Amino acid sequence: MAETHVLFVEDDDVIREATQLALERDGFTVTAMPDGLSGLEAFRANRPDIALLDVMLPGMDGVSLCRRIRDESTVPVIMLSARADSIDVVLGLEAGADDYVTKPFDGSVLMARIRAVLRRFGHAGGPGAGDGGREEAAEGGLLAFGDLEVDTEGMEVRRAGVPVALTPTEMRLLLEFSTAPGTVLSRDKLLERVWDYGWGGDTRVVDVHVQRLRTKIGQDRIETVRGFGYKLKG
């Protein structure tokens, strides 16, 4: 992790400084900013490997900042929210965030989430691609589902011949579905396989990402099996 660059945007001085020190002790390079506008400038100037964004920020809130970052990049984004049941969590995920951590957070939990996100982004074509992936995805080649084509080697998706831009998290989610078409995958199983959760997580993360994926590959492509999970129509 020595060369991993983290953009951390947090308006609380105590949290920002303490978290920056903890991240640096763990070997990360950190650019810390106190508000959304300076965070966006720092993102454009430094192109970090991952962004940690507080939801409540002055000037430009974290959800808006996440949306601006997602318009320009597929860099992983983790939102920091003060309330687990806040609508801000869902808004952040809908804006393109890959995960979230509830404040106050334990430092070890934050580090685990960061490493989990970086591992799956490496699998999806970033630094270290090819490590830790499922063999089916690495060896499957071209999979077709009607007008949807999934190239599991080139990590590309086309719909009716037109390229579909997916974030690495969306790509991993689609790989799970496309390598087991017709199989119902529970939310807990998807949290384990896609988000690398070794513990119970918030299934809203799965639901929002499935909805985002549907808007890109077709609303009727992924079916909800009430009480069980989701499946890709074969």
Secondary structure, DSSP 8 states (H G I E B T S, - for coil): -TT-EEEEE-S-HHHHHHHHHHHHHTT-EEEEESSHHHHHHHHHHH--SEEEEESS-SSS-HHHHHHHHHHH----EEEEES-TT-HHHHHHHHTT-SEEEESS--HHHHHHHHHHHHHHHHHTTSTTTTSS--HHHHH--EEEETTEEEETTTTEEEETTEE----HHHHHHHHHHHTSTT--B-HHHHHHHHS--SS---THHHHHHHHHHHHHH-TTTEEEETTTEEEE--
